[in-house]
Amino acid sequence: MSTLTVPPLLSSPRDDAMHLHRAFKGFGSDKSAVINILAHRDAAQRALIQHETRALYARSS
């Protein structure tokens, strides 16, 4: 039998973007962190995270 983990209160899209950036940074990725964030967000929340990620980590030309 598996255990259901209830996430704490939802963090802001900016916090999620920063946590995801850290999870993907370096060699490999922190798969559990990515799943824990994205699996508990709906499509609208994921779109906000995407927007914040682009705003925070856009490369200037």
N, C-alpha and C positions, 0 to 999 in steps of 0.2 A: 504494500500500500504506500502511496506517495503522500508527501506532506505539502499542503498548500501554504505558500508564504504570502502573507499580505504585506504589500509594500507600505512604507511610511507615507505620510502626507506627500503629495506630489510636489516635486521641486519645480522651479521655474524653468522655462525652455532654455534660458541662458546657462543655468547650472547643469542641465542635462547635456547641452552642447559641450560644455567644458569637460564633463565626466566622460562623454563618448570620445572626445578628442584624446584624452589621456589613455582611454582603453585601446585606441587604435595606434597610439604612438609607439615607436620603437619596433623591434623585431617581433613579429607575431601580434596577437591581440588578446585582450582580456575578454574572452567570449562570454563568460558569466556576467560581467558588468554590462556588456552590450545587450544581452538577452534580458537582464533584470530591468534595464531602462526601457527598451523598445517594446517588450512584451506587455508592459503595463500602461502603454499610451495608445490613444486612439489616433485615427488618421489626421485629424485636425491638430492634435498635439504634436505629432511627428512632423507635420508641415511647419509648425512654429519652431521646432528644434532645428529643422533644416535651414530655416531663415536665419536663426541666430548663429548657426555654425558658419554660414556664408558671411555674415556680418563680422563675426569675430576672427575668422581665419582666412579671409579673402587675401589672396596674394596681390599686392600692388604691382603694376607693370612698370 
